Amino acid sequence: MLEGVNVALGVTGSIAAVKTVELAHELRRQGAAVRGVMTGSAGGIIHPWAVEFATENEVVTEITGSVEHVELCGYDGWADVLLIAPATANTVGKIASAVDDTPVTTCATTALGADTPIVIAPAMHEPMYDHPGVLEAIETVEEWGVEFVDPRIEEGKAKIASEEAIVADVARAAGDRPLEGDHVVVTSGATSESIDPVRVITNRSSGKMGRAVANACYVRGADVTLVHDGPDVPYADVREVESADEMLAATRAACDDADALVSAAAIGDYTVETSDEKIRSGQELTLELEPTPKLIDEIRSARPDLPIVGFKTETSGDEPAMIEQARTTLERADLAFVVANDASVMGADRTSALLVHAGDVARYEGSKAGLGSEIAASIAAVLESSTPTN
């Protein structure tokens, strides 16, 4: 996600600085090169040597005659993005007032002047976060184009955002945004049909692929709605659903103003009449299954011109058969393209897939995150080609 991106990591004097080492490791795991910049207060919480170890680079703890702030964040500086995590109320206020009395705030002023992207992850006690002056400072800095990663409000504290949220916002700030201003709806994971209050009919989909697509679209600038039976994620507006009917209703509502739909969910093909009480075990039981509506057909009927990406999962392992089935779906619902794969990749982190377009087929093998990036890039190309030119 961050391959080739240089991140200057500013660390200030919040207790959340203890998380800096793992954050630096995660940035590097995602492909970034990282150099640390620390305030004196931060050095009282975590030793600069720990940050040096985590980044494998020397840490800036003071601004010297080498003008480290300019070398890092100035015109043609080393950094592609300045990430301040954690950022205290004190630091946010100083940035808003152009006060340069620490290496971190001096780098921030320099980055703002040089138009180097800045991402800030605040961390402080909740009453400090609610202070009118702090809120005003955040609003001021946001108006200058700085991205804030919202903290998690827990136990009376505005805790630093998750590594997943910070990494996604860094990638969004540092990269191109071909989906800026577009609303992409993604369905993901399995649906469940209730047999009784205890039992359900479902499938083995983990939702990893759909979440990877949602993340990749967010990184490319999109506003993302994720419809799934799964956890909240920091990069999307989540609509939580369980059954196929609930997923269809939520997706239909989300697509009212959508620019594209990615139907990655493994939606149950059948539903069953639900018993109000638990069915007792030990008896022979026959379930009468009824087919569920096809989501992509329903959305296509409501939005004839909406670009829709479909997924087609098969179990044969026969590539020509997979392509044939994908093309049948592509033509029936007038889809932008179809991602075809084998059921064996369900739940795995890696995948192999065929991106079936009207005129060609592209093969992909690698991580689901990588495939999500390929799909997001293809969506951007589809939307660009469908935009009228003057």
C-alpha positions as CSV (number, residue, x, y, z in Angstrom):
1,M,0.0,0.0,0.0
2,L,2.9,2.4,0.7
3,E,5.5,1.0,-1.6
4,G,8.0,3.7,-2.4
5,V,6.5,6.3,0.0
6,N,8.8,8.2,2.3
7,V,7.2,9.0,5.7
8,A,8.5,11.5,8.2
9,L,7.1,10.3,11.5
10,G,6.6,13.1,14.0
11,V,6.3,12.0,17.6
12,T,5.0,14.3,20.4
13,G,4.6,14.0,24.1
14,S,1.5,11.9,24.5
15,I,1.5,8.6,26.3
16,A,0.4,7.1,23.0
17,A,4.0,7.6,21.9
18,V,4.6,4.1,23.3
19,K,2.8,2.8,20.2
20,T,5.2,4.5,17.9
21,V,7.5,1.6,17.5
22,E,4.8,-0.7,16.3
23,L,3.3,2.0,14.1
24,A,6.7,2.5,12.4
25,H,7.0,-1.2,11.9
26,E,3.5,-1.3,10.3
27,L,4.3,1.6,7.9
28,R,7.4,-0.3,6.8
29,R,5.6,-3.6,6.5
30,Q,3.3,-1.7,4.0
31,G,6.4,-0.7,2.0
32,A,7.2,2.8,3.4
33,A,10.6,4.2,4.3
34,V,10.3,6.0,7.7
35,R,12.4,8.7,9.4
36,G,11.5,9.8,12.9
37,V,11.2,13.4,14.3
38,M,10.7,13.8,18.0
39,T,9.9,16.5,20.5
40,G,11.7,16.7,23.8
41,S,8.6,15.7,25.7
42,A,8.2,12.6,23.5
43,G,11.8,11.6,24.4
44,G,10.7,11.5,28.0
45,I,8.1,8.8,27.1
46,I,9.9,6.7,24.5
47,H,13.7,6.8,23.9
48,P,14.9,8.0,20.5
49,W,16.9,4.8,20.2
50,A,13.7,2.8,20.1
51,V,12.4,5.0,17.2
52,E,15.8,4.6,15.5
53,F,15.6,0.9,15.9
54,A,12.0,0.8,14.5
55,T,12.8,3.0,11.5
56,E,16.4,1.9,10.9
57,N,17.2,5.6,10.5
58,E,18.7,8.3,12.7
59,V,16.0,10.3,14.6
60,V,15.8,14.1,14.5
61,T,15.6,15.4,18.1
62,E,16.7,19.0,17.4
63,I,17.0,21.3,14.5
64,T,20.7,22.1,13.8
65,G,22.7,23.9,11.1
66,S,21.8,21.0,8.8
67,V,18.3,22.4,8.6
68,E,16.7,19.0,9.0
69,H,13.2,20.4,8.7
70,V,13.9,21.7,5.2
71,E,15.8,18.5,4.2
72,L,12.8,16.4,5.3
73,C,9.7,18.5,4.4
74,G,10.8,21.5,2.3
75,Y,10.6,22.0,-1.4
76,D,11.9,18.7,-3.0
77,G,12.4,17.3,0.5
78,W,12.8,13.7,1.3
79,A,9.3,13.1,2.8
80,D,6.3,12.4,0.6
81,V,4.1,12.9,3.7
82,L,4.6,14.1,7.3
83,L,2.7,12.0,9.7
84,I,2.4,13.3,13.3
85,A,1.3,10.4,15.5
86,P,0.6,10.9,18.3
87,A,-0.2,14.6,18.2
88,T,-0.9,16.4,21.5
89,A,-3.4,19.3,22.0
90,N,-0.3,21.5,22.5
91,T,1.2,20.5,19.1
92,V,-2.1,20.9,17.2
93,G,-2.5,24.4,18.7
94,K,1.1,25.4,17.8
95,I,0.7,24.2,14.2
96,A,-2.5,26.3,13.8
97,S,-0.5,29.3,15.1
98,A,2.7,28.7,13.1
99,V,4.7,28.3,16.3
100,D,8.0,26.5,15.6
101,D,9.5,25.6,19.0
102,T,10.0,21.8,18.5
103,P,11.4,19.7,15.6
104,V,7.9,18.4,14.9
105,T,6.2,21.8,14.7
106,T,9.0,23.2,12.7
107,C,8.7,20.3,10.2
108,A,4.9,21.0,10.1
109,T,5.3,24.7,9.3
110,T,7.8,23.8,6.6
111,A,5.6,21.1,5.1
112,L,2.6,23.4,5.0
113,G,4.7,26.0,3.2
114,A,6.1,23.5,0.8
115,D,2.7,21.8,0.2
116,T,4.0,18.5,1.5
117,P,1.0,16.4,2.6
118,I,0.4,16.2,6.4
119,V,-1.6,13.6,8.4
120,I,-2.2,14.1,12.1
121,A,-3.4,11.5,14.6
122,P,-4.4,13.3,17.8
123,A,-4.2,11.6,21.2
124,M,-5.1,13.2,24.5
125,H,-7.7,13.1,27.3
126,E,-11.2,13.6,26.1
127,P,-11.8,17.0,27.9
128,M,-8.7,18.3,26.1
129,Y,-10.0,17.1,22.8
130,D,-13.3,18.8,23.5
131,H,-11.7,22.2,24.3
132,P,-13.1,24.9,22.0
133,G,-9.6,26.1,21.2
134,V,-8.4,22.6,20.3
135,L,-11.4,22.1,18.1
136,E,-10.9,25.5,16.5
137,A,-7.2,24.6,15.8
138,I,-8.2,21.3,14.2
139,E,-10.7,23.1,12.0
140,T,-8.2,25.7,11.0
141,V,-5.5,23.2,10.1
142,E,-8.0,21.0,8.2
143,E,-8.9,24.1,6.1
144,W,-5.3,24.2,5.1
145,G,-5.5,20.7,3.7
146,V,-4.2,18.7,6.6
147,E,-5.8,15.3,7.1
148,F,-6.8,14.3,10.6
149,V,-7.3,10.6,11.7
150,D,-10.1,10.7,14.2
151,P,-9.2,9.3,17.6
152,R,-11.1,6.5,19.3
153,I,-13.2,7.9,22.2
154,E,-12.9,5.4,25.0
155,E,-12.6,5.6,28.8
156,G,-12.6,9.4,28.9
157,K,-9.7,9.5,26.5
158,A,-9.3,10.4,22.8
159,K,-7.0,7.5,22.1
160,I,-4.8,7.4,19.0
161,A,-6.5,5.8,16.0
162,S,-5.7,2.3,15.0
163,E,-2.7,1.5,12.8
164,E,-5.0,0.4,10.1
165,A,-6.7,3.8,10.1
166,I,-3.4,5.7,10.2
167,V,-1.8,3.7,7.4
168,A,-4.9,4.1,5.2
169,D,-4.9,7.9,5.6
170,V,-1.2,8.1,5.0
171,A,-1.6,6.2,1.8
172,R,-4.5,8.4,0.8
173,A,-2.6,11.6,1.5
174,A,0.6,10.4,-0.3
175,G,-0.9,8.9,-3.4
176,D,-2.9,9.9,-6.4
177,R,-6.7,10.2,-5.9
178,P,-8.3,9.3,-9.2
179,L,-11.6,8.5,-7.3
180,E,-11.7,11.9,-5.5
181,G,-15.3,13.0,-5.2
182,D,-16.7,9.6,-6.2
183,H,-18.9,7.5,-4.0
184,V,-18.2,3.7,-4.3
185,V,-20.4,1.2,-2.6
186,V,-18.9,-2.2,-1.8
187,T,-20.7,-5.3,-0.6
188,S,-18.6,-7.9,1.2
189,G,-18.5,-11.2,3.0
190,A,-21.3,-13.7,3.7
191,T,-24.9,-13.3,4.3
192,S,-26.9,-15.5,6.8
193,E,-30.5,-16.8,6.5
194,S,-32.1,-17.7,9.9
195,I,-33.6,-21.2,10.2
196,D,-34.6,-20.5,13.8
197,P,-33.3,-18.1,16.6
198,V,-30.1,-20.2,16.9
199,R,-29.3,-21.7,13.5
200,V,-28.5,-20.1,10.1
201,I,-27.6,-21.0,6.6
202,T,-24.5,-19.2,5.4
203,N,-21.2,-19.7,3.5
204,R,-17.5,-19.6,4.0
205,S,-16.8,-16.1,2.7
206,S,-14.5,-14.2,5.1
207,G,-15.1,-10.7,3.6
208,K,-11.4,-10.1,3.2
209,M,-11.7,-9.4,-0.5
210,G,-14.5,-6.9,-0.2
211,R,-12.7,-5.1,2.6
212,A,-9.5,-4.9,0.5
213,V,-11.5,-3.4,-2.4
214,A,-13.1,-0.8,0.0
215,N,-9.7,0.1,1.5
216,A,-8.1,0.5,-2.0
217,C,-11.0,2.7,-3.2
218,Y,-10.6,4.9,0.0
219,V,-6.9,5.2,-0.6
220,R,-7.6,6.5,-4.1
221,G,-9.8,9.2,-2.7
222,A,-13.3,7.7,-2.8
223,D,-16.0,8.1,-0.3
224,V,-16.8,4.4,0.5
225,T,-19.9,2.7,1.8
226,L,-19.3,-0.9,2.9
227,V,-22.3,-3.2,3.2
228,H,-21.5,-6.3,5.2
229,D,-22.0,-8.5,8.2
230,G,-18.7,-7.6,9.8
231,P,-16.7,-5.1,11.9
232,D,-16.5,-1.4,11.6
233,V,-13.6,-0.3,9.5
234,P,-12.0,3.2,9.5
235,Y,-12.0,3.7,5.8
236,A,-15.7,3.3,5.1
237,D,-19.2,4.1,6.2
238,V,-20.4,0.7,7.3
239,R,-23.9,-0.5,6.8
240,E,-24.2,-3.7,8.9
241,V,-26.6,-6.4,7.5
242,E,-27.2,-10.1,8.0
243,S,-29.6,-11.5,5.4
244,A,-29.7,-11.3,1.7
245,D,-32.8,-9.1,1.9
246,E,-31.1,-6.8,4.3
247,M,-28.1,-6.5,2.1
248,L,-30.2,-5.8,-1.0
249,A,-32.2,-3.1,0.9
250,A,-29.0,-1.4,2.3
251,T,-27.2,-1.6,-1.0
252,R,-30.2,-0.2,-2.9
253,A,-30.3,2.8,-0.5
254,A,-26.6,3.4,-0.6
255,C,-26.6,3.3,-4.4
256,D,-29.1,6.1,-4.7
257,D,-26.1,8.6,-5.1
258,A,-23.3,6.1,-5.9
259,D,-20.9,6.4,-8.7
260,A,-20.0,2.7,-8.7
261,L,-20.9,-0.6,-7.0
262,V,-18.6,-3.5,-6.3
263,S,-20.6,-6.5,-5.5
264,A,-18.0,-8.7,-3.8
265,A,-20.3,-10.3,-1.2
266,A,-21.1,-14.0,-1.3
267,I,-24.8,-13.5,-1.0
268,G,-26.8,-16.5,-0.1
269,D,-28.7,-17.9,-3.1
270,Y,-31.4,-19.3,-1.0
271,T,-33.5,-18.4,2.0
272,V,-35.9,-20.3,4.2
273,E,-38.9,-19.7,6.3
274,T,-37.7,-18.9,9.8
275,S,-39.1,-20.7,12.9
276,D,-40.0,-18.4,15.8
277,E,-38.8,-21.0,18.3
278,K,-35.7,-23.2,18.3
279,I,-36.2,-26.4,16.4
280,R,-35.6,-29.4,18.7
281,S,-32.8,-31.7,17.7
282,G,-33.1,-35.4,17.0
283,Q,-35.9,-35.2,14.5
284,E,-35.8,-35.5,10.7
285,L,-36.2,-32.2,9.1
286,T,-36.7,-30.9,5.6
287,L,-36.0,-27.3,4.7
288,E,-37.8,-25.8,1.8
289,L,-35.4,-23.3,0.2
290,E,-36.5,-20.3,-1.8
291,P,-34.2,-18.4,-4.2
292,T,-33.1,-14.9,-3.1
293,P,-33.2,-12.0,-5.6
294,K,-30.0,-11.3,-7.6
295,L,-28.5,-8.1,-6.1
296,I,-26.8,-7.0,-9.2
297,D,-29.9,-7.5,-11.3
298,E,-32.0,-5.5,-8.8
299,I,-29.5,-2.7,-8.7
300,R,-29.2,-2.7,-12.5
301,S,-32.9,-2.3,-12.8
302,A,-32.9,0.7,-10.4
303,R,-29.7,2.3,-11.8
304,P,-29.4,1.4,-15.5
305,D,-26.2,3.5,-16.0
306,L,-24.4,2.7,-12.8
307,P,-21.0,1.0,-13.3
308,I,-21.2,-2.3,-11.5
309,V,-18.3,-4.8,-10.8
310,G,-19.4,-8.3,-10.2
311,F,-17.7,-11.3,-8.7
312,K,-18.2,-14.9,-9.8
313,T,-16.9,-17.8,-7.7
314,E,-16.7,-21.3,-9.2
315,T,-15.5,-24.7,-7.9
316,S,-14.5,-26.4,-11.1
317,G,-11.0,-25.0,-11.3
318,D,-11.5,-24.9,-15.1
319,E,-10.4,-21.5,-16.3
320,P,-12.3,-21.5,-19.7
321,A,-15.5,-22.4,-17.8
322,M,-14.9,-19.6,-15.3
323,I,-14.4,-17.1,-18.1
324,E,-17.6,-18.4,-19.8
325,Q,-19.6,-18.0,-16.6
326,A,-18.2,-14.6,-15.9
327,R,-19.0,-13.4,-19.5
328,T,-22.6,-14.7,-19.1
329,T,-23.0,-12.6,-15.9
330,L,-21.2,-9.6,-17.5
331,E,-23.6,-9.6,-20.5
332,R,-26.8,-10.4,-18.5
333,A,-26.4,-7.4,-16.1
334,D,-24.4,-5.1,-18.3
335,L,-21.4,-5.0,-15.9
336,A,-18.2,-3.0,-16.1
337,F,-16.2,-6.2,-15.5
338,V,-16.3,-9.4,-13.5
339,V,-13.8,-10.8,-11.1
340,A,-13.8,-14.6,-11.4
341,N,-12.0,-16.9,-8.9
342,D,-12.1,-20.4,-7.5
343,A,-13.9,-21.1,-4.2
344,S,-10.6,-22.4,-2.7
345,V,-9.4,-18.9,-2.0
346,M,-12.2,-18.2,0.4
347,G,-10.7,-17.1,3.8
348,A,-7.2,-16.9,2.5
349,D,-5.0,-13.8,2.4
350,R,-3.7,-14.6,-1.1
351,T,-5.8,-15.2,-4.2
352,S,-5.7,-15.8,-7.9
353,A,-8.4,-14.3,-10.1
354,L,-9.4,-13.4,-13.6
355,L,-10.6,-9.8,-14.4
356,V,-13.0,-10.5,-17.2
357,H,-13.8,-7.4,-19.4
358,A,-15.9,-7.3,-22.5
359,G,-12.9,-7.5,-24.7
360,D,-10.1,-9.1,-22.7
361,V,-9.2,-11.1,-19.6
362,A,-6.4,-10.1,-17.1
363,R,-4.9,-12.6,-14.8
364,Y,-3.9,-11.8,-11.2
365,E,-2.0,-13.8,-8.6
366,G,-1.0,-12.3,-5.2
367,S,-2.5,-10.8,-2.1
368,K,-6.1,-9.8,-1.8
369,A,-4.9,-6.3,-0.9
370,G,-3.1,-6.3,-4.3
371,L,-6.1,-7.5,-6.1
372,G,-8.2,-4.8,-4.3
373,S,-5.8,-2.2,-5.7
374,E,-6.1,-3.6,-9.3
375,I,-9.9,-3.5,-9.0
376,A,-9.9,0.1,-7.6
377,A,-7.6,1.2,-10.5
378,S,-9.9,-0.4,-13.0
379,I,-12.9,1.3,-11.5
380,A,-11.1,4.7,-11.7
381,A,-10.4,4.0,-15.4
382,V,-14.1,3.0,-16.0
383,L,-15.3,6.2,-14.3
384,E,-12.9,8.4,-16.2
385,S,-13.9,6.9,-19.5
386,S,-17.6,7.5,-18.8
387,T,-17.1,11.1,-17.8
388,P,-18.3,13.5,-20.5
389,T,-15.6,15.8,-21.9
390,N,-16.3,19.3,-23.0
